[in-house]
Structure formats: C-alpha cells, structure tokens
Amino acid sequence: QGRLVESGGGLVQPGGSLRLSCEASGIIFSIYILNWYRQARGNPRELVATIPSAGSTTYADSLKGRFTISRNNAEYTVYLQVNRVLPGDAAVYYCNASPPVKMTSLLRYWGQGTQVTVSS
C-alpha cells in the first residue's frame, strides 16, 4: 500500500527558512506527479507547488519566488524549500502523489501533514 510521510516542520522565525521532506513507499515513485498543499487554521487547503515526473515545476502565484519544490527519485522523496518565511506561511503542509492523466486508474496518496509554526 502506498504511503507518504512528511517531516521537517516546526517552529521558524519570520524571515527564516526551512525545508520540508516527504518520503514515499509502496508506489512507483518516478511516474507520479508530486504536490505540496497547505492548510492554515480556518482556511481551505491550497495547492502550493507541483513537480511532474518530467517538465517544469509550478507554484501558487502568491508564493512564487519563496518556495521551491524538488524531487529525488532515487530516494523516493519530494522536498519543499521555504525561504523568507512570513507569518502567513504557518499551516499544516501535506504532500500528495497523483498519477498522470493517462493513468487515472492509479490511486492518489496523501501524507499525514507536518505543522509549520511561524513565531519570533
């Protein structure tokens, strides 16, 4: 069974940086589109960044320039680098693995989430 496990969350100061990790198991990692979402308290879940199996990464317009998504297929891991952290970045961050359109019979997977708290 597929599984995603996030790590790297915690307390960070405004203006600081952190890197979130998500390690997968039980899936053919290299073919999946990988995403980071976040959900702040009282707000809906929003898409932060996407990295396909091949091609360009994409980001939410408001976050572009501060967030960087990357993947290491050999390590079955997707990363989210966050720079110049703002108080509004506080949220639970979730990783997601989605099959490409032509393989929609495959399942989508979600991690359990990792909490990011911003405080000075």
Backbone as CSV, one residue per row, in Angstrom:
resi,resn,N_x,N_y,N_z,CA_x,CA_y,CA_z,C_x,C_y,C_z
1,GLN,0.842,-1.186,0.000,0.000,0.000,0.000,0.882,1.242,0.000
2,GLY,0.494,2.247,-0.772,1.265,3.463,-0.857,1.187,4.283,0.416
3,ARG,2.285,4.960,0.707,2.363,5.775,1.913,3.294,6.943,1.674
4,LEU,2.906,8.114,2.201,3.725,9.313,2.172,3.886,9.810,3.601
5,VAL,5.108,10.159,3.976,5.392,10.620,5.326,6.173,11.918,5.251
6,GLU,5.570,13.002,5.749,6.224,14.306,5.762,7.079,14.471,7.014
7,SER,8.071,15.337,6.907,8.889,15.715,8.047,9.488,17.090,7.774
8,GLY,10.076,17.682,8.790,10.763,18.952,8.631,10.014,20.155,9.144
9,GLY,8.770,19.983,9.541,8.028,21.092,10.093,8.502,21.443,11.487
10,GLY,7.995,22.549,11.987,8.368,23.010,13.309,8.275,24.509,13.400
11,LEU,8.958,25.063,14.385,8.936,26.496,14.639,10.024,27.191,13.832
12,VAL,9.651,28.251,13.144,10.602,29.031,12.354,10.303,30.514,12.558
13,GLN,11.344,31.329,12.556,11.181,32.767,12.724,10.813,33.434,11.404
14,PRO,10.064,34.534,11.462,9.830,35.290,10.232,11.146,35.651,9.564
15,GLY,11.189,35.497,8.256,12.409,35.734,7.508,13.344,34.553,7.428
16,GLY,13.073,33.525,8.191,13.906,32.343,8.182,13.563,31.398,7.054
17,SER,14.180,30.230,7.100,13.996,29.223,6.064,13.809,27.853,6.696
18,LEU,13.175,26.976,5.961,13.077,25.589,6.357,12.863,24.725,5.126
19,ARG,13.149,23.448,5.274,12.942,22.506,4.197,12.080,21.357,4.689
20,LEU,10.980,21.143,4.011,10.100,20.029,4.300,10.446,18.858,3.392
21,SER,10.304,17.659,3.920,10.572,16.448,3.165,9.348,15.546,3.202
22,CYS,9.196,14.759,2.164,8.129,13.768,2.102,8.689,12.525,1.449
23,GLU,8.753,11.450,2.211,9.298,10.191,1.709,8.168,9.228,1.384
24,ALA,8.218,8.650,0.210,7.183,7.742,-0.258,7.639,6.292,-0.164
25,SER,6.669,5.415,-0.088,6.921,3.984,-0.159,5.702,3.312,-0.776
26,GLY,5.918,2.173,-1.402,4.819,1.391,-1.924,4.213,1.890,-3.226
27,ILE,4.868,2.837,-3.897,4.395,3.333,-5.180,5.553,3.383,-6.171
28,ILE,5.209,3.419,-7.456,6.233,3.632,-8.473,6.476,5.128,-8.520
29,PHE,7.377,5.585,-7.694,7.522,6.997,-7.384,7.775,7.852,-8.616
30,SER,8.605,7.368,-9.521,9.080,8.201,-10.624,7.978,8.622,-11.591
31,ILE,6.870,7.912,-11.655,5.820,8.246,-12.612,4.791,9.218,-12.047
32,TYR,4.843,9.489,-10.756,3.809,10.290,-10.115,4.100,11.781,-10.190
33,ILE,3.021,12.542,-10.354,3.073,13.975,-10.144,3.048,14.220,-8.635
34,LEU,3.959,15.034,-8.152,4.080,15.297,-6.726,3.676,16.731,-6.426
35,ASN,2.956,16.894,-5.336,2.427,18.198,-4.965,2.647,18.454,-3.481
36,TRP,2.771,19.732,-3.150,2.659,20.180,-1.771,1.419,21.058,-1.644
37,TYR,0.624,20.770,-0.628,-0.519,21.581,-0.246,-0.298,22.104,1.166
38,ARG,-1.059,23.112,1.530,-1.052,23.560,2.906,-2.453,23.985,3.315
39,GLN,-2.710,23.910,4.608,-3.988,24.321,5.148,-3.742,25.069,6.447
40,ALA,-4.003,26.361,6.415,-3.897,27.186,7.604,-5.184,27.086,8.404
41,ARG,-5.075,27.353,9.684,-6.234,27.253,10.561,-7.358,28.170,10.073
42,GLY,-8.538,27.597,9.893,-9.686,28.358,9.455,-9.751,28.633,7.972
43,ASN,-8.835,28.073,7.206,-8.780,28.300,5.766,-8.847,26.981,5.013
44,PRO,-9.277,27.025,3.760,-9.288,25.795,2.965,-7.882,25.375,2.574
45,ARG,-7.751,24.129,2.234,-6.477,23.623,1.752,-6.153,24.238,0.393
46,GLU,-4.903,24.629,0.197,-4.497,25.244,-1.052,-3.274,24.555,-1.617
47,LEU,-3.192,24.539,-2.926,-2.041,23.976,-3.611,-0.887,24.962,-3.557
48,VAL,0.263,24.477,-3.130,1.453,25.307,-3.007,2.363,25.158,-4.217
49,ALA,2.663,23.913,-4.586,3.636,23.662,-5.643,3.412,22.287,-6.240
50,THR,3.830,22.129,-7.478,3.694,20.879,-8.211,4.971,20.590,-8.969
51,ILE,5.395,19.338,-8.957,6.509,18.908,-9.785,6.112,17.617,-10.486
52,PRO,6.086,17.614,-11.817,5.721,16.410,-12.555,6.894,15.442,-12.657
53,SER,6.640,14.277,-13.252,7.718,13.323,-13.454,8.770,13.866,-14.412
54,ALA,8.335,14.713,-15.327,9.239,15.411,-16.231,8.598,16.733,-16.611
55,GLY,9.389,17.761,-16.735,8.868,19.063,-17.099,9.045,20.089,-15.999
56,SER,8.348,21.196,-16.156,8.532,22.351,-15.288,7.727,22.240,-14.007
57,THR,8.269,22.824,-12.966,7.547,22.974,-11.717,6.588,24.146,-11.810
58,THR,5.555,24.127,-10.978,4.605,25.225,-10.903,4.352,25.576,-9.450
59,TYR,3.965,26.833,-9.221,3.759,27.348,-7.886,2.521,28.223,-7.847
60,ALA,1.945,28.325,-6.670,0.918,29.327,-6.472,1.523,30.704,-6.730
61,ASP,0.774,31.559,-7.419,1.320,32.849,-7.830,1.827,33.670,-6.649
62,SER,1.108,33.632,-5.549,1.485,34.430,-4.400,2.731,33.919,-3.698
63,LEU,3.136,32.705,-3.980,4.267,32.083,-3.309,5.504,31.972,-4.184
64,LYS,5.344,32.190,-5.459,6.459,32.046,-6.388,7.596,32.985,-5.996
65,GLY,8.793,32.428,-5.963,9.970,33.186,-5.581,10.461,32.856,-4.193
66,ARG,9.601,32.373,-3.320,9.991,31.986,-1.976,9.967,30.479,-1.767
67,PHE,9.220,29.759,-2.582,9.063,28.315,-2.443,9.726,27.606,-3.613
68,THR,10.379,26.489,-3.312,11.000,25.675,-4.334,10.690,24.209,-4.066
69,ILE,10.085,23.540,-5.032,9.811,22.122,-4.929,10.855,21.357,-5.736
70,SER,11.282,20.231,-5.214,12.242,19.380,-5.906,11.961,17.931,-5.548
71,ARG,12.523,17.033,-6.330,12.322,15.610,-6.059,13.608,14.849,-6.289
72,ASN,13.755,13.763,-5.551,14.860,12.846,-5.709,14.254,11.456,-5.870
73,ASN,14.172,11.007,-7.100,13.512,9.731,-7.366,14.266,8.551,-6.756
74,ALA,15.577,8.635,-6.707,16.359,7.554,-6.123,16.063,7.390,-4.641
75,GLU,15.708,8.484,-3.973,15.402,8.454,-2.552,13.906,8.432,-2.267
76,TYR,13.079,8.402,-3.301,11.617,8.398,-3.156,11.156,9.575,-2.294
77,THR,11.724,10.733,-2.539,11.473,11.881,-1.679,11.193,13.135,-2.504
78,VAL,10.234,13.921,-2.041,9.968,15.236,-2.591,10.200,16.257,-1.486
79,TYR,10.771,17.399,-1.853,11.133,18.432,-0.899,10.396,19.724,-1.205
80,LEU,10.218,20.520,-0.174,9.725,21.880,-0.333,10.622,22.808,0.473
81,GLN,11.373,23.642,-0.220,12.206,24.653,0.416,11.410,25.935,0.547
82,VAL,11.381,26.492,1.740,10.658,27.721,2.007,11.654,28.753,2.500
83,ASN,11.751,29.875,1.803,12.656,30.953,2.174,11.874,32.209,2.520
84,ARG,12.508,33.078,3.296,11.895,34.350,3.702,10.488,34.116,4.236
85,VAL,10.425,33.280,5.242,9.156,32.849,5.803,8.356,34.041,6.323
86,LEU,7.064,34.019,6.065,6.133,35.027,6.536,5.173,34.406,7.542
87,PRO,4.588,35.224,8.425,3.615,34.664,9.371,2.479,33.909,8.694
88,GLY,2.069,34.348,7.515,1.002,33.686,6.793,1.367,32.314,6.259
89,ASP,2.630,31.939,6.339,3.046,30.607,5.914,2.726,29.540,6.949
90,ALA,2.357,29.928,8.138,2.003,28.963,9.172,0.813,28.130,8.710
91,ALA,0.966,26.832,8.731,-0.066,25.927,8.243,0.400,24.499,8.456
92,VAL,-0.503,23.575,8.231,-0.132,22.184,8.091,0.158,21.929,6.619
93,TYR,1.325,21.417,6.331,1.748,21.161,4.966,1.622,19.672,4.660
94,TYR,0.998,19.362,3.529,0.746,17.994,3.110,1.408,17.724,1.766
95,CYS,2.008,16.569,1.620,2.450,16.144,0.303,1.418,15.211,-0.309
96,ASN,1.420,15.185,-1.618,0.440,14.428,-2.382,1.116,13.845,-3.609
97,ALA,0.765,12.625,-3.937,1.235,11.969,-5.154,0.032,11.628,-6.005
98,SER,0.029,12.108,-7.246,-1.088,11.902,-8.152,-0.597,11.260,-9.440
99,PRO,-1.369,10.333,-9.997,-0.968,9.716,-11.257,-1.148,10.684,-12.413
100,PRO,-0.414,10.487,-13.492,-0.640,11.304,-14.688,-2.022,11.037,-15.260
101,VAL,-2.495,11.922,-16.116,-3.849,11.834,-16.647,-4.090,10.492,-17.336
102,LYS,-3.120,10.004,-18.070,-3.301,8.764,-18.814,-3.274,7.527,-17.925
103,MET,-3.023,7.699,-16.649,-3.002,6.588,-15.706,-3.923,6.874,-14.529
104,THR,-5.117,7.323,-14.832,-6.046,7.739,-13.787,-6.597,6.578,-12.970
105,SER,-6.366,5.352,-13.394,-6.795,4.212,-12.595,-5.951,4.037,-11.338
106,LEU,-4.785,4.652,-11.306,-3.939,4.593,-10.124,-4.487,5.509,-9.046
107,LEU,-4.164,5.191,-7.807,-4.660,5.946,-6.666,-3.844,7.207,-6.420
108,ARG,-4.478,8.169,-5.773,-3.793,9.326,-5.222,-3.439,9.032,-3.766
109,TYR,-2.336,9.602,-3.306,-1.883,9.377,-1.934,-1.600,10.700,-1.257
110,TRP,-1.872,10.726,0.040,-1.652,11.899,0.870,-0.818,11.534,2.084
111,GLY,0.045,12.446,2.488,0.747,12.299,3.744,-0.112,12.758,4.905
112,GLN,0.399,12.573,6.100,-0.342,12.927,7.307,-0.243,14.410,7.649
113,GLY,0.677,15.113,7.032,0.871,16.531,7.274,1.965,16.805,8.284
114,THR,2.613,17.953,8.128,3.606,18.420,9.081,3.330,19.884,9.387
115,GLN,3.337,20.223,10.665,2.953,21.553,11.116,4.120,22.519,11.019
116,VAL,3.868,23.663,10.410,4.824,24.762,10.377,4.251,25.910,11.199
117,THR,5.001,26.338,12.193,4.606,27.446,13.052,5.606,28.578,12.877
118,VAL,5.107,29.793,12.693,5.964,30.960,12.477,5.822,31.876,13.677
119,SER,6.933,32.153,14.332,6.913,32.994,15.521,8.290,33.585,15.748
120,SER,8.309,34.826,16.199,9.557,35.489,16.559,9.832,35.408,18.049
